[in-house]
Amino acid sequence: MYARCLGLDEKYGELIGLLKGEDVMHVGQTSRQRVDLPSSYSSDTSKFIDDTSSSLDGHSKAFVDKVDEMIKEVDEHSAIWKGKLTEMKKQAEHIMAQRRNLASQLFDFNNNI
């Protein structure tokens, strides 16, 4: 449901942008704005590379943490669903046993009337 809402929000926002005459950005596209780097980077490119590298390291660590968190949640939910499926199987077996018993009782009842 959440994914569906996000999809609707994305499409709605895209539609509003098109109606306003705005260009809609897609994943992987670059912006058309030119961004100038600070002057400290122009004098020392190694500083820019170090800052960029540390920023990417931070983002990759955050990404790995979020992926691990999602895997943990999926595992927890999988365990819950497996338990529910086992419980439903037991209930189905119980219902089938009752059905067999009641079917034989109905057969006896119909034959004795």
DAKA-V633513 format. One record per residue. N is the residue number from 1. NEAR is the number of other ideal C-beta (glycine too) atoms within 12 Angstrom. Layout:
# DAKA-V633513
N_NEAR, N_NEAR
This chain:
# DAKA-V633513
1_7, 2_8, 3_9, 4_10, 5_11, 6_12, 7_13, 8_14, 9_14, 10_18, 11_15, 12_15, 13_17, 14_18, 15_14, 16_14, 17_16, 18_13, 19_11, 20_11, 21_8, 22_13, 23_14, 24_18, 25_15, 26_11, 27_7, 28_6, 29_9, 30_11, 31_10, 32_9, 33_8, 34_7, 35_9, 36_8, 37_16, 38_12, 39_10, 40_13, 41_17, 42_11, 43_11, 44_14, 45_13, 46_12, 47_17, 48_18, 49_14, 50_15, 51_18, 52_16, 53_14, 54_14, 55_14, 56_14, 57_14, 58_14, 59_14, 60_14, 61_14, 62_14, 63_14, 64_14, 65_14, 66_14, 67_14, 68_14, 69_14, 70_14, 71_14, 72_14, 73_14, 74_14, 75_14, 76_14, 77_14, 78_14, 79_14, 80_14, 81_14, 82_14, 83_14, 84_14, 85_14, 86_14, 87_14, 88_14, 89_14, 90_14, 91_14, 92_14, 93_14, 94_14, 95_14, 96_14, 97_14, 98_14, 99_14, 100_14, 101_14, 102_14, 103_14, 104_14, 105_14, 106_14, 107_13, 108_12, 109_11, 110_10, 111_9, 112_8, 113_7
